[in-house]
Amino acid sequence: MTVAAHPALTFRQALLAMLGVSLVLMLSALDQTVIGNALPTIVAELNGFELYAWVATGYLLASIVTIPIFGRLGDYYGRKPFVIAATLIFMAASLMCALADGMVTLVIGRALQGIGGGMLVGTAFACVPELFPDTRQRLRWQILLSALFSVVNAIGPGLGGFMTAHLGWRSVFWLNLPLGGLALFFAWRHLPWYRPKTGKVIRMDWLGAGLIAVALGALQLFVEWLGHSSALVCTALGLLSLVAFIALWFQERRSPAALLPRALLAEHSMRVLFALALLAGAVMFTLLFYLPLLLQGGYGYSPQQAGVLITPLALSITLGAIVNSRVMTRMSNPNRLPLGGFIALGCACLGLALVGTNAGFNTLLGLILLAGLGLGFIFLNLSVFTQTLVERQYLGIATALQQSLRLVGGLLGTACMGALVNVLYAWRLAQQLARAGQTQALALLADPQVLSHGSSELTPPLLTLGRHALIQAMSIGLGLCALLAVIAVLVLRRLPVVQLMPAPLAPQSAKP
């Protein structure tokens, strides 16, 4: 398959085309995280803490399945039609979420948003190599786009907390309509449509996509229901997930149009980068979706105060991404940048796990800043490294897999954190209430959302016991996040040094 030849873009054409790509990616990046700080308020209003994790993971699961599908379809048909369709789907799903009157409707709307977001991520990132065939020019735009995606992704929690406090949680979804309209205009008007020329029969690995959905969906349910459902149901879900993963492995080995090409996964560097995306995504999404619960339910901050604490996460990611983009092409070994990022992220998670119930505002702020700085040095590099090392024929699917595996990590990380919080919170709460002789209050405090919004039946001593139990439960999860960062450091050390810029041509001797 070859990309159709096309004339080079003028600076104005390139700028307007990249503005369209940036705006549609901003929709996806923002909606992955903007809901995090609004979740405690949403769940309290719609009465559905049992579906707390599904508001996040429903989006992630739908995105995971659609990113590789549309990454591959974009290779066949060109990217622009899918960018347009994805933006329309995303806007319609946002309207559904804004009007939701129950948690089930909200989860369905979030899943539809995930389909639109997956289409956007699977196609928009791969537009850059088509628009800019020159290596140096492409690298500059890749760095800019990846930095923008990371920054907007991080702005989400702070923006969500601010809008929830001042305009209500539904405004988080209404925001997508004007942004989506603007993105639609620029993508429709200025994004070129390059249609690949191919004489091959176009095939899609729909069975592989279905197996991915079954394997991850069953695994998510297994993790969330472990300890809350019958042993028979949990065993059945675990077996279903295992069988689906095994079937997926055989399917991808024999499929002529595999979503996970064997030649791509055979490359050692690609496997390392994909593993790092999985680990980094697990830590990032766990922080983004559960820090609001920790700050509001555990430490008693309001949504607006929690937003003030989480907003520096965006600022430090921005700072890290800017510094990273300025120095990465000048370093002989750019691998040191994500290495430092994972070390900083691991230290921040460990600090959050150890500070305990007496942590002050400034302590939490400093640790959150450190976590954001680490993330700023991770995701930009993973995306750029992948597009630098991969063969051109696998560019679309490799870019899509890098984003997909980040979301797979987020899916598994948030699901595991949700299961840990449910089990450990109930256990610690029962212990503390028994010591205080207040076992009759167990039912009142069973839902940790009551810690965020209070209750007329809760006395200050009971509220303090509940908050201590929640902090102690979440400390275990944050400690595991620190362990994942340590594993990522060990994995990253196996990645050969990435040469971002092509070697300069040797000067030719002058003719006599």
C-alpha positions in Angstrom: 0.0 0.0 0.0 1.3 3.4 -0.9 0.1 6.9 0.0 -1.0 8.9 -3.0 1.5 11.4 -4.1 0.4 15.0 -3.3 2.0 18.4 -3.6 3.7 19.9 -0.6 1.4 22.1 1.6 2.1 25.8 2.0 2.6 27.0 5.5 -0.9 28.4 5.7 -2.4 25.1 4.4 -0.4 23.1 6.9 -1.3 25.4 9.8 -5.1 25.2 9.1 -5.0 21.5 8.5 -3.1 20.9 11.8 -5.6 23.2 13.6 -8.4 20.9 12.5 -6.5 17.8 13.6 -5.6 19.5 16.9 -9.2 20.6 17.7 -10.6 17.1 17.1 -7.9 15.5 19.2 -8.6 18.1 21.9 -12.2 16.7 22.1 -11.0 13.2 22.7 -8.1 14.2 25.1 -10.4 16.5 27.2 -13.2 14.0 27.5 -10.9 11.2 28.7 -10.2 13.2 31.9 -12.6 16.2 32.3 -15.2 14.0 34.0 -12.9 12.8 36.8 -13.4 15.7 39.2 -17.1 15.8 38.4 -17.7 12.1 39.1 -18.3 12.3 42.9 -21.0 14.9 42.3 -22.5 13.0 39.4 -22.7 9.7 41.3 -24.2 11.4 44.3 -27.0 13.1 42.2 -27.8 10.0 40.1 -27.4 7.5 43.0 -25.1 4.9 41.5 -21.8 4.3 43.2 -21.8 0.7 41.9 -21.3 2.2 38.4 -18.7 4.7 39.5 -15.8 3.0 37.6 -18.0 2.3 34.6 -18.4 5.9 33.7 -14.7 6.0 33.1 -14.0 2.4 31.9 -17.1 2.3 29.6 -15.4 5.2 27.6 -12.0 3.5 27.7 -13.3 0.1 26.7 -15.2 1.5 23.7 -12.1 3.5 22.7 -9.8 0.5 23.0 -11.8 -1.5 20.5 -12.4 1.3 18.0 -8.9 2.8 17.9 -7.2 -0.1 16.1 -10.2 -0.7 13.8 -10.2 2.9 12.5 -6.5 3.1 12.5 -6.6 0.3 10.0 -9.6 1.6 8.0 -7.8 5.0 7.7 -4.9 3.1 6.1 -7.4 1.8 3.5 -9.7 4.7 2.9 -7.8 7.8 4.1 -8.4 9.6 7.4 -10.6 12.6 6.8 -14.0 10.8 6.5 -13.5 9.1 9.8 -12.4 12.3 11.5 -15.6 14.0 10.4 -17.8 11.0 11.4 -16.1 10.6 14.7 -16.7 14.3 15.6 -20.4 14.0 14.8 -20.7 10.8 16.9 -18.9 12.5 19.8 -21.1 15.5 19.8 -24.3 13.4 19.7 -23.0 11.2 22.6 -22.1 14.4 24.6 -25.7 15.6 24.2 -27.0 12.2 25.5 -24.7 12.5 28.6 -25.7 16.1 29.3 -29.4 15.0 29.3 -28.9 11.8 31.3 -31.4 11.2 34.1 -29.7 8.0 35.4 -26.4 6.3 35.7 -27.2 3.6 33.1 -28.0 6.3 30.5 -24.8 8.1 31.4 -22.7 5.0 31.0 -24.2 4.3 27.6 -23.6 7.8 26.5 -20.0 7.6 27.7 -19.5 4.4 25.7 -20.8 6.1 22.6 -18.3 9.0 23.4 -15.6 6.3 23.6 -16.5 5.1 20.1 -16.2 8.6 18.7 -13.0 9.3 20.7 -11.5 6.0 19.6 -12.2 6.9 15.9 -10.6 10.3 16.5 -7.4 9.0 18.1 -7.1 6.1 15.7 -7.1 8.5 12.7 -6.0 12.0 13.7 -2.5 11.1 15.0 -1.8 9.2 11.8 -2.7 12.3 9.7 0.7 13.9 10.5 3.0 11.6 8.6 0.7 12.0 5.5 0.7 15.8 5.7 4.4 16.0 6.3 6.5 13.4 4.5 9.8 15.2 5.4 11.3 13.7 8.5 12.4 16.8 10.3 9.1 18.7 9.5 7.0 15.7 10.6 8.9 15.3 13.8 8.3 19.0 14.8 4.5 18.6 14.2 4.5 15.2 16.0 6.1 16.7 19.1 3.6 19.7 19.0 0.6 17.5 18.6 1.6 14.9 21.2 2.4 17.8 23.6 -1.0 19.3 23.0 -2.7 16.0 23.5 -0.9 15.4 26.8 -1.6 19.0 28.0 -5.3 19.0 27.2 -5.6 15.5 28.8 -4.2 16.9 32.0 -6.3 20.1 32.0 -9.5 18.1 32.1 -9.7 17.3 35.9 -9.2 20.9 36.9 -11.6 22.2 34.3 -14.1 19.6 35.3 -13.9 20.6 39.0 -14.3 24.3 38.2 -17.3 23.8 35.9 -19.0 21.4 38.3 -18.7 23.8 41.2 -19.9 26.9 39.2 -22.1 25.5 36.4 -23.1 22.0 37.4 -21.8 18.7 36.2 -23.9 18.7 33.0 -21.9 21.7 31.7 -18.9 19.3 31.4 -20.8 17.6 28.5 -22.4 20.7 27.1 -18.9 22.1 26.5 -18.3 19.5 23.8 -21.0 20.9 21.5 -19.4 24.3 20.7 -15.9 22.7 20.7 -17.1 19.9 18.4 -18.7 22.4 16.0 -15.5 24.4 15.8 -13.4 21.2 15.2 -15.9 20.0 12.6 -15.6 23.2 10.6 -11.8 23.2 10.4 -11.5 19.5 9.7 -14.2 19.7 7.0 -12.8 22.8 5.4 -9.0 22.5 5.7 -8.0 18.8 6.3 -6.9 17.2 3.0 -8.3 13.8 2.1 -5.5 11.6 0.8 -6.9 8.3 -0.5 -4.4 5.5 -0.5 -4.0 3.6 -3.8 -4.1 -0.1 -3.4 -5.0 -3.0 -5.6 -5.6 -5.3 -2.7 -8.9 -6.6 -1.5 -9.8 -4.6 1.7 -10.3 -6.8 4.7 -10.9 -6.1 8.3 -10.3 -8.3 11.3 -13.8 -8.0 12.8 -13.5 -11.2 14.7 -10.3 -9.9 16.3 -12.1 -6.7 17.3 -14.9 -8.7 18.9 -12.5 -10.9 20.8 -10.7 -7.8 22.1 -14.0 -6.4 23.4 -15.1 -9.7 25.0 -11.7 -10.4 26.6 -11.3 -6.9 28.1 -15.0 -6.5 29.0 -15.0 -9.9 30.8 -11.7 -9.0 32.5 -13.1 -5.7 33.7 -16.2 -7.3 35.1 -14.1 -10.0 36.8 -12.0 -7.4 38.6 -14.9 -5.2 39.6 -17.1 -8.1 40.8 -14.4 -10.1 42.6 -15.5 -10.3 46.2 -18.9 -8.7 45.4 -20.5 -11.5 43.4 -20.8 -15.3 43.6 -17.7 -17.4 43.1 -19.4 -19.1 40.1 -20.0 -15.8 38.3 -16.5 -14.5 38.9 -15.0 -17.9 37.8 -17.1 -17.8 34.6 -16.0 -14.3 33.8 -12.3 -15.1 34.4 -12.5 -18.2 32.2 -14.4 -16.2 29.5 -11.7 -13.6 29.5 -8.9 -16.2 29.3 -10.6 -18.1 26.5 -11.1 -14.9 24.5 -7.4 -13.8 24.9 -6.3 -17.3 23.8 -8.7 -17.2 20.8 -7.4 -13.6 20.0 -3.8 -14.9 20.0 -4.7 -17.6 17.4 -6.9 -15.3 15.4 -4.1 -12.6 15.0 -1.6 -15.3 14.0 -3.8 -16.5 11.1 -5.7 -13.4 10.0 -4.4 -11.8 6.8 -5.6 -8.4 8.0 -4.8 -8.7 11.7 -5.5 -5.8 14.0 -2.2 -6.7 15.8 0.2 -7.5 12.9 2.8 -10.2 13.8 5.6 -8.3 12.0 4.9 -5.2 14.1 4.8 -7.1 17.4 7.9 -9.1 16.4 10.0 -5.9 16.7 11.6 -5.7 20.2 11.5 -1.9 20.4 7.8 -1.9 19.5 7.0 -4.4 22.3 8.9 -2.3 24.8 7.1 0.8 23.8 3.7 -0.9 23.9 4.4 -2.3 27.3 5.4 1.2 28.6 2.1 2.6 27.2 0.2 0.0 29.1 2.0 0.7 32.4 1.9 4.5 32.0 -1.8 4.5 31.1 -2.7 2.4 34.2 -1.0 4.9 36.5 -2.2 8.1 34.8 -5.9 7.1 34.5 -5.9 5.8 38.1 -4.7 9.2 39.3 -7.0 11.2 37.1 -10.2 9.3 38.1 -9.4 8.5 41.8 -7.5 11.5 43.0 -10.8 13.5 43.1 -12.4 10.8 45.3 -9.4 10.9 47.6 -9.3 14.7 47.8 -13.1 15.1 48.3 -14.0 12.0 50.2 -10.8 11.4 52.1 -9.5 14.9 52.8 -12.8 16.7 52.8 -12.1 19.2 50.0 -14.9 20.7 47.9 -15.0 20.0 44.1 -13.6 23.5 43.5 -10.8 23.0 46.1 -10.0 19.6 44.6 -9.9 21.2 41.2 -7.4 23.8 42.5 -5.2 20.9 43.7 -5.5 18.9 40.5 -5.1 21.8 38.1 -1.3 21.9 38.9 -1.2 18.4 37.4 -2.1 20.0 34.1 0.4 22.8 34.6 3.3 20.5 35.4 2.4 18.2 32.5 2.5 21.3 30.3 5.8 22.3 31.7 7.3 18.8 31.3 6.0 18.5 27.7 7.4 21.9 26.8 10.8 21.3 28.3 10.8 17.8 26.8 10.0 19.0 23.3 12.8 21.6 23.4 15.5 19.2 24.5 14.5 15.8 23.1 16.0 16.3 19.6 19.2 17.7 21.0 20.0 14.8 23.2 22.2 11.9 22.2 20.1 9.6 24.3 16.5 10.8 24.4 15.5 7.6 26.3 16.6 9.4 29.5 13.6 11.7 29.3 10.9 9.1 29.8 13.2 7.3 32.3 13.3 10.4 34.4 9.5 10.8 33.9 8.8 7.3 35.3 11.1 7.9 38.3 9.3 11.2 39.1 5.9 9.5 38.7 6.8 6.6 40.9 8.1 8.9 43.7 4.9 11.0 43.5 2.7 7.9 43.8 4.8 6.6 46.7 4.6 9.9 48.4 0.8 10.1 48.1 0.6 6.5 49.5 2.7 7.4 52.5 1.5 10.8 53.6 -1.5 9.4 55.4 -4.4 11.2 57.0 -2.5 14.3 58.1 -1.2 15.5 54.7 -1.5 19.2 54.3 -2.6 21.1 51.2 1.0 22.1 50.2 2.2 18.5 50.6 -0.5 17.1 48.3 0.1 20.0 45.9 3.8 19.2 45.7 3.3 15.5 45.1 0.6 16.2 42.4 3.0 18.6 40.7 5.7 16.0 40.7 3.3 13.4 39.2 2.3 15.8 36.4 5.9 16.6 35.6 6.7 12.9 35.3 3.7 12.4 32.9 4.9 15.3 30.8 8.1 13.5 30.1 6.5 10.1 29.3 3.6 10.2 26.8 5.1 12.7 24.4 8.2 10.5 24.0 6.3 7.2 23.7 4.3 8.6 20.8 7.3 10.1 19.0 9.5 7.1 19.6 6.8 4.8 18.1 6.3 6.9 15.0 10.1 7.2 14.6 10.9 3.5 14.8 8.0 1.9 13.0 8.0 0.9 9.4 5.9 3.3 7.3 3.4 0.6 6.2 2.5 0.1 9.9 2.4 3.7 10.8 -1.3 4.0 11.3 -1.8 0.8 13.2 1.3 1.4 15.4 0.1 4.9 16.3 -3.4 3.4 17.1 -1.9 0.6 19.2 0.2 3.1 21.2 -3.0 5.0 22.1 -5.1 1.9 22.6 -2.7 0.2 25.0 -2.5 3.4 27.0 -6.3 3.1 27.4 -6.1 -0.6 28.1 -3.8 0.2 31.0 -6.2 2.9 32.1 -9.1 0.4 31.9 -7.3 -2.2 34.0 -5.8 0.3 36.4 -9.2 2.0 37.2 -11.0 -1.3 37.4 -8.4 -2.7 39.9 -8.4 0.5 41.9 -12.2 0.5 42.1 -12.1 -3.1 43.3 -9.4 -2.4 45.8 -11.2 0.7 47.2 -14.5 -1.1 47.6 -13.0 -4.1 49.4 -10.3 -2.3 51.5 -12.6 0.6 52.4 -15.3 -1.8 53.7 -12.7 -3.8 55.6 -11.0 -0.8 57.2 -14.3 0.9 58.0 -15.6 -2.2 59.8 -12.4 -2.3 61.8 -12.5 1.3 62.9 -16.2 1.4 63.7 -15.8 -1.8 65.8 -13.0 -0.2 67.8 -15.1 2.9 68.3 -18.2 0.9 69.3 -20.2 2.4 66.3 -20.9 -0.7 64.3 -24.5 0.5 63.7 -23.1 3.2 61.5 -21.6 0.7 59.0 -24.6 0.9 56.6 -24.6 4.7 56.7 -21.0 4.9 55.7 -21.0 1.9 53.3 -21.0 4.2 50.2 -17.9 6.4 50.3 -19.7 9.1 48.3 -21.4 10.2 51.6 -18.0 11.4 52.7 -17.9 13.9 49.9 -21.3 15.4 50.4 -22.0 14.7 54.0 -25.3 13.7 55.7 -27.4 15.0 58.5 -27.0 11.6 60.3 -23.2 11.8 60.2 -21.5 13.2 63.3 -18.0 14.6 62.9 -16.3 11.6 64.7 -18.1 9.2 62.3 -17.1 11.3 59.3 -13.5 11.3 60.4 -13.5 7.5 60.8 -14.9 7.1 57.3 -12.4 9.4 55.8 -9.5 7.7 57.5 -10.7 4.4 56.2 -10.9 5.7 52.6 -7.4 7.2 52.7 -6.0 4.0 54.1 -7.7 2.0 51.3 -6.5 4.3 48.6 -3.0 4.3 49.9 -2.7 0.6 49.0 -3.7 1.4 45.4 -1.3 4.3 45.1 1.5 2.1 46.4 0.7 -0.3 43.6 0.9 2.6 41.1 4.4 3.4 42.4 5.3 -0.3 41.9 4.1 -0.1 38.2 6.3 2.9 37.7 9.3 0.9 39.0 8.5 -1.9 36.6 8.3 0.7 33.8 11.8 1.9 34.6 13.1 -1.7 34.3 11.3 -2.2 31.0 12.5 1.1 29.6 16.1 0.1 30.2 15.7 -2.6 27.6 14.8 -0.1 24.9 17.8 0.6 22.5 18.7 4.3 22.2 16.2 6.0 19.8 17.7 8.2 17.1 15.1 10.9 16.5 16.8 12.9 13.8 18.2 11.3 10.6 22.0 11.2 10.4 23.4 14.1 8.4 24.5 13.3 4.9 28.3 13.1 4.5 29.6 16.2 2.6 30.5 15.4 -1.0 33.9 16.3 -2.2 34.1 19.1 -4.8 34.7 18.0 -8.4 38.0 19.1 -9.8 
